Amino acid sequence: MTKADIVNEVSLATGMPKKEVGIVVEAFMDAVKESLLKKKENVYLRGFGSFNIKRRAAKTARNISKNTTITIPAHDLPCFKPAKSFVEEMKG
C-alpha cells in the first residue's frame, strides 16, 4: 500500500476531499519524523504500535574486496514495534 492508497482509503472512509486528506497524512508523517529526528522522542500510537529510536554502537567491519578494516560509527535508527493487540489480530 502506498501513501496515495492510504489517502484514497481515508478519503472514502471519511468523505473528505483527497487534497485535504493528503495534507493531513503529510502532517502526520512530518510530526513523527520531527519527534524522532529533532526531539529524539519515541512516538506511541495505542492499539497500533510505536516508532522508536534504536542506538547502534560503533563497530569494526571488513571490506573483503580491498582486504581492509573499517570502523562504522555509532548511529541511531528508526524502528517500528507493533502493539500486542495488533499482533494478535494479525495472528487471527
N, C-alpha and C positions, 0 to 999 in steps of 0.2 A: 504494500500500500504506500502510495506516495503522498506528499503534502497536498497535492491537488485533489487526490482521492479523499483525504480527510476533510478538506474544505467542502467538497461536494456532499459528503455524508452529513456533516454538521449542518450545512445549508438546507438539505432535505429534511432533517430531523427538527430543525427549529423554525424553518420558514424565513430565515434571514437571508438577505442577498449574499451571493458568493463573495463579493468585494469586501463587505464588512466582516464576514467570517474569516477571510484571508488575512485581514488586518489583525483580528483577534488572535489567530493562530501564530502569526509572526510575532506579536507582542508577547505571547506566552513563551515562545522559544527564546526570545531575547531576554525575558526575565529569568529563565532557567540558566542561560549562558552567563548572564551577568552575575547571578548568585554564585555560580561555580567558579568563574574566572576571576572576577574582581573582588567579591566579598569572601571567597573561599568558604562558603556556607553550603551545606547539603540541602536538597530540596525534597520534601516529603509530601507525597500525594496519597492520602489514606485510601485504602482499597485498591490502589493501582500499583504503587511502588515508590522507590526513592532513587534520586540521582545523587551519587556520592562521588567524593574525590578520593582516589587511591594514590598513595605516595609510593613510588618505585625507588628503591635505593640504588645508589651508584653501583656499577658492576663492570667487570672486565669481560671483554669478548674477543673472539679471534676472527680475523679476516683471512679465511682459508686461501683465497686466490693469491693474496700478497704475502701470506705467512707472517702476519704481524698481529700484535695485540693492541686493541684499542680500549679506551675507557668510555663507557656510556654514563653520562652524568645522571644524578638523581632528578626525577621529574614527576609531575602529577598527571594522572589520567582520569577522565570521567568514566564512571561506570553506572549501570542501572541494575537495581536489585528489585525484582517484583515482590509485591505484597503476598503474604501467605494465602489470603483469600483468593487472590488472582491465580496463584499456582494451583490451588485446589480446583478452581473452575477449569483450568486447562487440563488437569488430570481426568476430569469428567466425573 
